Amino acid sequence: MNKLKHIDHGQYVLDKIIYKEYDCVNPNVKRKEYTESDWNSDDILNNPKYSYSHLYYNSNPFIYLTTPKMTCVFGLDRRSNTMNLQFTDYKTDPHMKSFFEFIRNLEFQQMMYLGLDDSNSDVYTSQIRYSKDDKYDPTLVVKLPFTYNKYDVDIYHDDFPISILNIQRFSRMTCDIYIDKIWRFNGKYICKWKAKQIYVHN
């Protein structure tokens, strides 16, 4: 477990996050180029060339943190290369509650930054998933980056070798995760959490 960064979410102050907008030079070519936007940053929704916003924290181009111990309720979804990490006991566990509120408040901040309100909030895709009738604790969708035909994620277990494909339902894990950009895709705005390190508990 000592390979994790152990960066607690409490180290971040949301108001210190800086966003920079980038436009696509020519959306009609296969190899896209992006340039820093000169559009009014208070009117992102009406910028026809807007592609993404990059997040910065103290000049660092990532928001990088370590999750509490969470349950991967469905295992690895190989179709989307994602897993759902549950905010287990978030209503009674103070640390899990604080972590959940950090993620939720960060999403609220991003929606405000984009200029969204109750009338159009559905164009922002939250990474928090809620069960029907609030029967189960919510989960956080985490992407496992997959490049050059392999997962760009390190995974560890204390007692035996383990691979990404061995992630089973209800595995207990602690992860280093990060975000770096808000993308606009098909009229929707999305900021995906991505895994970098996964420590699987016994």
Kinemage of the C-alpha trace (Angstrom):
@kinemage 1
@onewidth
@group {chain A} dominant
@subgroup {mainchain}
@vectorlist {calphas} color= white
{ca met a 1} P 0.000 0.000 0.000
{ca asn a 2} L 2.999 2.291 0.373
{ca lys a 3} L 3.012 2.804 -3.414
{ca leu a 4} L -0.078 4.997 -3.121
{ca lys a 5} L 0.396 8.759 -2.929
{ca his a 6} L -1.840 9.164 0.150
{ca ile a 7} L -3.106 12.583 -0.970
{ca asp a 8} L -6.172 13.368 1.110
{ca his a 9} L -8.959 15.366 -0.539
{ca gly a 10} L -8.862 17.715 2.454
{ca gln a 11} L -5.624 19.178 1.098
{ca tyr a 12} L -7.546 20.901 -1.690
{ca val a 13} L -9.382 24.216 -1.545
{ca leu a 14} L -11.942 24.248 -4.350
{ca asp a 15} L -11.783 28.004 -4.845
{ca lys a 16} L -8.096 27.697 -5.770
{ca ile a 17} L -8.804 25.563 -8.838
{ca ile a 18} L -8.159 27.476 -12.067
{ca tyr a 19} L -9.744 26.604 -15.416
{ca lys a 20} L -8.366 27.455 -18.873
{ca glu a 21} L -10.514 27.022 -21.991
{ca tyr a 22} L -9.270 25.506 -25.243
{ca asp a 23} L -10.872 25.623 -28.688
{ca cys a 24} L -10.563 23.185 -31.571
{ca val a 25} L -8.831 24.881 -34.517
{ca asn a 26} L -10.629 22.759 -37.128
{ca pro a 27} L -13.219 20.200 -35.989
{ca asn a 28} L -13.479 18.720 -39.505
{ca val a 29} L -10.019 17.143 -39.589
{ca lys a 30} L -9.081 13.802 -38.057
{ca arg a 31} L -5.968 15.059 -36.263
{ca lys a 32} L -7.345 17.759 -33.972
{ca glu a 33} L -5.363 20.795 -32.868
{ca tyr a 34} L -6.309 22.929 -29.881
{ca thr a 35} L -5.474 26.475 -28.960
{ca glu a 36} L -6.170 28.552 -25.865
{ca ser a 37} L -9.543 30.188 -26.316
{ca asp a 38} L -9.995 33.921 -26.808
{ca trp a 39} L -13.775 33.577 -26.327
{ca asn a 40} L -15.396 35.202 -23.308
{ca ser a 41} L -14.823 32.681 -20.484
{ca asp a 42} L -18.154 33.713 -18.936
{ca asp a 43} L -20.006 32.464 -22.020
{ca ile a 44} L -18.572 28.992 -22.629
{ca leu a 45} L -21.945 27.484 -23.552
{ca asn a 46} L -22.211 29.694 -26.644
{ca asn a 47} L -18.642 29.191 -27.866
{ca pro a 48} L -19.003 27.023 -31.010
{ca lys a 49} L -15.321 25.992 -31.014
{ca tyr a 50} L -14.980 25.182 -27.313
{ca ser a 51} L -13.526 21.691 -26.771
{ca tyr a 52} L -12.294 21.434 -23.214
{ca ser a 53} L -11.114 23.202 -20.091
{ca his a 54} L -7.902 22.240 -18.348
{ca leu a 55} L -7.822 22.278 -14.528
{ca tyr a 56} L -4.860 23.675 -12.610
{ca tyr a 57} L -4.127 23.669 -8.906
{ca asn a 58} L -1.029 25.606 -7.803
{ca ser a 59} L 0.221 25.283 -11.401
{ca asn a 60} L -0.271 21.498 -11.234
{ca pro a 61} L -2.320 20.298 -14.258
{ca phe a 62} L -4.085 17.579 -12.233
{ca ile a 63} L -6.355 17.206 -9.252
{ca tyr a 64} L -4.759 14.072 -7.794
{ca leu a 65} L -6.051 12.343 -4.666
{ca thr a 66} L -6.262 9.038 -2.830
{ca thr a 67} L -9.681 7.542 -2.140
{ca pro a 68} L -10.775 6.039 1.165
{ca lys a 69} L -11.147 2.250 1.185
{ca met a 70} L -14.068 1.679 -1.206
{ca thr a 71} L -15.975 -1.284 -2.644
{ca cys a 72} L -15.856 -1.938 -6.391
{ca val a 73} L -19.444 -3.125 -6.506
{ca phe a 74} L -19.663 -4.429 -10.096
{ca gly a 75} L -16.039 -5.340 -10.793
{ca leu a 76} L -14.372 -4.137 -13.992
{ca asp a 77} L -16.671 -3.171 -16.867
{ca arg a 78} L -14.505 -4.161 -19.836
{ca arg a 79} L -16.800 -2.489 -22.372
{ca ser a 80} L -16.285 0.974 -20.908
{ca asn a 81} L -13.054 0.289 -18.949
{ca thr a 82} L -14.679 1.684 -15.820
{ca met a 83} L -15.442 0.610 -12.284
{ca asn a 84} L -17.947 1.922 -9.762
{ca leu a 85} L -16.498 2.642 -6.315
{ca gln a 86} L -19.094 2.840 -3.567
{ca phe a 87} L -19.240 5.633 -0.974
{ca thr a 88} L -19.936 2.952 1.643
{ca asp a 89} L -21.600 4.243 4.830
{ca tyr a 90} L -21.152 7.831 3.646
{ca lys a 91} L -24.012 8.994 5.862
{ca thr a 92} L -22.340 7.725 9.052
{ca asp a 93} L -18.602 7.511 8.267
{ca pro a 94} L -17.163 11.057 8.648
{ca his a 95} L -14.207 10.513 6.287
{ca met a 96} L -16.317 8.896 3.576
{ca lys a 97} L -18.941 11.627 3.959
{ca ser a 98} L -16.261 14.301 3.579
{ca phe a 99} L -14.875 12.557 0.473
{ca phe a 100} L -18.349 12.270 -1.077
{ca glu a 101} L -19.077 15.939 -0.390
{ca phe a 102} L -15.736 16.962 -1.923
{ca ile a 103} L -16.518 15.111 -5.164
{ca arg a 104} L -20.076 16.441 -5.258
{ca asn a 105} L -19.060 20.037 -4.499
{ca leu a 106} L -16.329 19.903 -7.133
{ca glu a 107} L -18.951 18.889 -9.698
{ca phe a 108} L -21.221 21.722 -8.544
{ca gln a 109} L -18.318 24.134 -8.955
{ca gln a 110} L -17.686 22.902 -12.494
{ca met a 111} L -21.336 23.350 -13.401
{ca met a 112} L -21.271 26.912 -12.110
{ca tyr a 113} L -18.044 27.576 -14.010
{ca leu a 114} L -19.649 26.342 -17.226
{ca gly a 115} L -22.666 28.590 -16.637
{ca leu a 116} L -25.178 25.816 -15.998
{ca asp a 117} L -28.238 26.138 -13.766
{ca asp a 118} L -31.321 24.079 -12.927
{ca ser a 119} L -32.742 24.605 -16.402
{ca asn a 120} L -29.832 23.004 -18.258
{ca ser a 121} L -27.881 21.051 -15.627
{ca asp a 122} L -28.642 17.813 -17.502
{ca val a 123} L -25.915 18.607 -20.062
{ca tyr a 124} L -23.313 18.000 -17.339
{ca thr a 125} L -22.647 14.281 -16.816
{ca ser a 126} L -22.043 13.633 -13.133
{ca gln a 127} L -19.661 10.819 -12.215
{ca ile a 128} L -21.702 10.077 -9.089
{ca arg a 129} L -24.290 7.355 -9.634
{ca tyr a 130} L -27.324 6.922 -7.380
{ca ser a 131} L -29.422 3.751 -7.037
{ca lys a 132} L -33.169 3.763 -7.544
{ca asp a 133} L -35.044 4.934 -4.470
{ca asp a 134} L -31.681 5.579 -2.766
{ca lys a 135} L -31.637 1.906 -1.757
{ca tyr a 136} L -27.835 1.618 -1.883
{ca asp a 137} L -25.013 4.046 -1.208
{ca pro a 138} L -23.993 6.018 -4.326
{ca thr a 139} L -20.911 5.158 -6.372
{ca leu a 140} L -18.168 7.064 -8.172
{ca val a 141} L -17.429 6.084 -11.781
{ca val a 142} L -13.673 5.758 -12.300
{ca lys a 143} L -12.111 5.273 -15.732
{ca leu a 144} L -9.135 2.952 -16.229
{ca pro a 145} L -7.013 4.534 -18.990
{ca phe a 146} L -6.377 2.082 -21.836
{ca thr a 147} L -3.697 3.009 -24.381
{ca tyr a 148} L -1.565 1.019 -26.807
{ca asn a 149} L -3.645 -2.110 -26.077
{ca lys a 150} L -2.948 -2.120 -22.356
{ca tyr a 151} L -4.208 -0.511 -19.159
{ca asp a 152} L -2.139 2.448 -18.008
{ca val a 153} L -2.857 1.633 -14.354
{ca asp a 154} L -0.755 -0.097 -11.681
{ca ile a 155} L -2.513 -2.599 -9.407
{ca tyr a 156} L -1.186 -4.235 -6.230
{ca his a 157} L -2.069 -6.831 -3.623
{ca asp a 158} L 0.026 -7.693 -0.577
{ca asp a 159} L -0.184 -11.476 -0.890
{ca phe a 160} L -0.259 -12.360 -4.587
{ca pro a 161} L 0.178 -10.899 -8.078
{ca ile a 162} L -2.977 -9.377 -9.503
{ca ser a 163} L -3.987 -7.847 -12.824
{ca ile a 164} L -6.640 -5.354 -13.827
{ca leu a 165} L -8.660 -8.200 -15.356
{ca asn a 166} L -8.779 -9.914 -11.941
{ca ile a 167} L -10.866 -7.146 -10.388
{ca gln a 168} L -13.955 -8.909 -9.063
{ca arg a 169} L -17.321 -7.708 -7.816
{ca phe a 170} L -17.202 -6.308 -4.288
{ca ser a 171} L -13.390 -6.023 -4.263
{ca arg a 172} L -12.237 -3.648 -1.547
{ca met a 173} L -9.663 -1.163 -2.774
{ca thr a 174} L -7.936 2.156 -2.239
{ca cys a 175} L -7.019 4.107 -5.375
{ca asp a 176} L -5.003 7.067 -6.533
{ca ile a 177} L -7.315 8.892 -8.953
{ca tyr a 178} L -7.099 12.148 -10.881
{ca ile a 179} L -8.943 14.552 -13.167
{ca asp a 180} L -7.415 17.014 -15.586
{ca lys a 181} L -10.009 18.215 -18.109
{ca ile a 182} L -13.687 18.978 -18.653
{ca trp a 183} L -14.570 17.898 -22.196
{ca arg a 184} L -17.507 18.853 -24.369
{ca phe a 185} L -18.719 15.871 -26.380
{ca asn a 186} L -21.962 15.689 -28.346
{ca gly a 187} L -23.316 18.711 -26.492
{ca lys a 188} L -22.518 17.223 -23.070
{ca tyr a 189} L -19.858 18.236 -20.554
{ca ile a 190} L -17.947 15.549 -18.701
{ca cys a 191} L -15.002 15.407 -16.304
{ca lys a 192} L -13.923 11.809 -15.750
{ca trp a 193} L -11.987 10.547 -12.756
{ca lys a 194} L -9.198 8.223 -13.893
{ca ala a 195} L -7.291 5.635 -11.872
{ca lys a 196} L -3.494 5.617 -11.675
{ca gln a 197} L -2.804 3.199 -8.796
{ca ile a 198} L -5.071 0.531 -7.302
{ca tyr a 199} L -4.345 -1.253 -4.034
{ca val a 200} L -6.626 -4.260 -3.468
{ca his a 201} L -7.281 -5.181 0.157
{ca asn a 202} L -7.684 -8.700 1.530
